[in-house]
Amino acid sequence: MPTFWSNKCLVFFLIFCFAVIGCEREEEETQPVEPTPIQQLETFSMQHREAGVLKWTLVGEASEMQRHRVIVQNPKVQIYEEGQVSMTLTSKTGQYFNVGKKKDNLYLNGEVVGVNENGTLYTEELQWQNKDGTLYSPTEVKIVRGDSTWYGAEMVANPDLETVKMSKNRFTLYAKDEEIND
């Protein structure tokens, strides 16, 4: 009789051990799950207006709508001032948030290029801060006007590039490319 109970206890103990080991393996193998898109679109476009005035447009090749944001592939953004396109921006990816402090702001990442009549802007990360009407980049920025080149970081600028503030400045400027006020 003691063998019957000892065998039964041994079997129970082995089952318990395999169950615990199996649970630990499942926990180790699970990885953080990316948020599941609510909707995926092949093409995407939107406009932002304030008091009926067009402020910006966003067009992308593909998008994923997640909880409070839209992630756009190969976005093209046009920022408007006084009814005219002030700057056209392109990048590899972009994000638009529809709630909170980031509401109506645009975030562009990867080979960001901004073009207007006053020059061309290059950076890896750029934010359009809608409420302030400014562009911001925490990373290095290159602005080209004709043959003149300006490098800096932590850029804050208006979309027509008439007012630009940066730190860590390096530049090569030519009078023919810059307006000089006497």
CORLIN-V493873 format. One record per residue. N is the residue number from 1. RES is the residue in one small letter. SS is DSSP state (a for helix, b for strand, c for the rest). D_LAST is the distance of its C-alpha to the last C-alpha in Angstrom with 2 decimals. Layout:
N|RES|SS|D_LAST / N|RES|SS|D_LAST
This chain:
1|m|c|109.78 / 2|p|a|107.31 / 3|t|a|106.01 / 4|f|a|105.34 / 5|w|a|103.13 / 6|s|a|101.47 / 7|n|a|100.71 / 8|k|a|99.34 / 9|c|a|97.14 / 10|l|a|95.96 / 11|v|a|95.03 / 12|f|a|93.20 / 13|f|a|91.33 / 14|l|a|90.28 / 15|i|a|89.05 / 16|f|a|87.04 / 17|c|a|85.47 / 18|f|a|84.51 / 19|a|a|83.00 / 20|v|a|80.88 / 21|i|a|79.76 / 22|g|a|78.97 / 23|c|a|76.82 / 24|e|a|74.91 / 25|r|a|74.21 / 26|e|a|72.89 / 27|e|a|70.51 / 28|e|a|69.27 / 29|e|a|68.77 / 30|t|c|66.79 / 31|q|c|63.03 / 32|p|c|60.32 / 33|v|c|60.07 / 34|e|c|56.77 / 35|p|c|56.39 / 36|t|c|58.17 / 37|p|c|55.96 / 38|i|c|56.93 / 39|q|b|55.93 / 40|q|b|54.66 / 41|l|b|53.04 / 42|e|c|52.48 / 43|t|c|49.35 / 44|f|b|47.22 / 45|s|b|44.59 / 46|m|b|43.29 / 47|q|b|40.66 / 48|h|b|39.19 / 49|r|b|38.56 / 50|e|b|37.69 / 51|a|c|38.93 / 52|g|c|39.50 / 53|v|b|35.93 / 54|l|b|35.78 / 55|k|b|33.75 / 56|w|b|34.90 / 57|t|b|37.67 / 58|l|b|39.58 / 59|v|b|41.87 / 60|g|b|43.95 / 61|e|c|46.83 / 62|a|b|49.11 / 63|s|b|49.12 / 64|e|b|51.31 / 65|m|b|51.48 / 66|q|c|52.50 / 67|r|c|53.12 / 68|h|c|49.64 / 69|r|b|47.43 / 70|v|b|47.09 / 71|i|b|46.53 / 72|v|b|45.15 / 73|q|b|45.40 / 74|n|c|42.60 / 75|p|c|40.52 / 76|k|b|37.80 / 77|v|b|35.57 / 78|q|b|33.25 / 79|i|b|30.98 / 80|y|b|30.16 / 81|e|b|27.42 / 82|e|c|27.89 / 83|g|c|30.78 / 84|q|b|29.01 / 85|v|b|29.33 / 86|s|b|26.25 / 87|m|b|27.70 / 88|t|b|30.99 / 89|l|b|32.57 / 90|t|b|35.70 / 91|s|c|37.83 / 92|k|c|41.45 / 93|t|b|42.40 / 94|g|b|41.13 / 95|q|b|42.48 / 96|y|b|42.32 / 97|f|b|43.83 / 98|n|c|45.39 / 99|v|c|46.21 / 100|g|a|45.01 / 101|k|a|41.59 / 102|k|a|40.74 / 103|k|c|41.63 / 104|d|c|39.51 / 105|n|c|37.44 / 106|l|b|37.44 / 107|y|b|37.92 / 108|l|b|37.41 / 109|n|b|38.86 / 110|g|b|39.28 / 111|e|b|36.88 / 112|v|b|34.33 / 113|v|b|31.83 / 114|g|b|29.13 / 115|v|b|27.57 / 116|n|b|25.01 / 117|e|c|22.47 / 118|n|c|19.74 / 119|g|b|22.04 / 120|t|b|25.42 / 121|l|b|26.60 / 122|y|b|29.75 / 123|t|b|31.87 / 124|e|b|35.52 / 125|e|b|35.33 / 126|l|b|33.15 / 127|q|b|33.71 / 128|w|b|32.56 / 129|q|b|32.74 / 130|n|c|33.59 / 131|k|c|33.59 / 132|d|c|30.04 / 133|g|c|28.74 / 134|t|b|27.44 / 135|l|b|28.26 / 136|y|b|29.59 / 137|s|b|30.87 / 138|p|c|32.68 / 139|t|c|33.03 / 140|e|c|30.79 / 141|v|b|28.16 / 142|k|b|26.56 / 143|i|b|23.58 / 144|v|b|23.05 / 145|r|b|20.24 / 146|g|c|21.21 / 147|d|c|22.02 / 148|s|b|19.99 / 149|t|b|22.28 / 150|w|b|21.89 / 151|y|b|25.08 / 152|g|b|25.80 / 153|a|b|28.37 / 154|e|b|28.88 / 155|m|b|26.18 / 156|v|b|25.33 / 157|a|b|23.23 / 158|n|b|23.10 / 159|p|c|24.83 / 160|d|c|21.89 / 161|l|c|20.34 / 162|e|c|16.96 / 163|t|c|17.76 / 164|v|b|19.76 / 165|k|b|21.19 / 166|m|b|23.55 / 167|s|b|25.45 / 168|k|b|26.67 / 169|n|b|23.53 / 170|r|b|23.76 / 171|f|b|21.42 / 172|t|b|20.63 / 173|l|c|17.18 / 174|y|c|16.24 / 175|a|a|12.84 / 176|k|a|14.73 / 177|d|a|15.68 / 178|e|c|12.52 / 179|e|c|9.63 / 180|i|c|6.37 / 181|n|c|3.82 / 182|d|c|0.00
